[in-house]
């Protein structure tokens, strides 16, 4: 199983992008992902103000940077996800 990453991208005026602009960026991303092969997978992204947080499975940080370079996407920070928690975590430990 590949590591999971959160990629932070600062994009001015992102919160004002239209559905068409978001769709175009998504298409570009998918095209580049197809070129790069099975060592990288985009799961989903969150738009928050002027930042985009993308969740990827990837073999390493280098392939994430290559995806960004080819797609002309900024990369401000890449963080590897070590574990995930949620409501089910509390329930598994007797809380809630």
N, C-alpha and C positions, 0 to 999 in steps of 0.2 A: 504494500500500500504506500502511495506517495505521501510525503508530508503536505500539510495544509498550511496556506499562508494568507495573511491579510495584507493587502497592498493599499497604501494610502496615496491618493493622487489629488493634488491641489489644482483645481481648474477654475479660473476666474469666471464669475457669472454662471456657473454650472446650474444653480437653482433656477435660472431663467431659460434654460435650454428647452426647446420644444420637443414633442414626441418624435418629430422627424429627425432632429439633431441627435437625440439619444439613440434612435434606431440606426442612424448612419454610423455612429461610433460603435454600436453593438455589432453591426455587420462587418466593419473593419476588423474588430477584435476577432470575430469568428473566422474570417478569412485568414488572418495571421495564425490563429490557433491550428487551423487545418494544415497550413504550411509546416508548422513546427512538429506536428505528429502527436503521438500518444504520451509524451513526457510532460504535458501540461493540459490542464482542464479548468475551464472557468465554471464556477458553480453559480454565483450570483454577485450582484453589487448593490450597494446602498448609496443613494444620493443624499447628502446632508449639507445644505448651504453650498459652499464652494469646494467641498471635498467629496470625493468618490472613494468608497471603501469596497474593494473587490476581494472576493474570496476565491482562491484558486487551490487546486491540488497541482503540485509541480515536483519534478525530480529535484530541483534546486533553485536557488535565487537567480542564477545566471540565465536560465531559460525564461524566467519572468522578465528580466531586464531586456532580453532579446525580443520578447513579445512587445514590450513597450517601445523599443527602438524601431522595430518594423512598423508598428501601428501608429507611431508618433504620439504616444501617450506619456504623460509625465509619471514619474515614480518618485515620490517623496520619502516613502518608508516602506520597507518590507519586514513583516514580523511573522516568524513561524509560530503556528498555533501548537502549544504543547499539550493542552487538554481542553475539554469543553465541559461546562457545567450548566445546569438549568434547574427548573423545578423538580425534575425527576431525580436529581442528585440529592436534594433534601429528603425526598420520599424514601430513597434507598437507604438513608441513614436514620430513619425513624422520625424525621421532622415532618410537619405539615399534615 
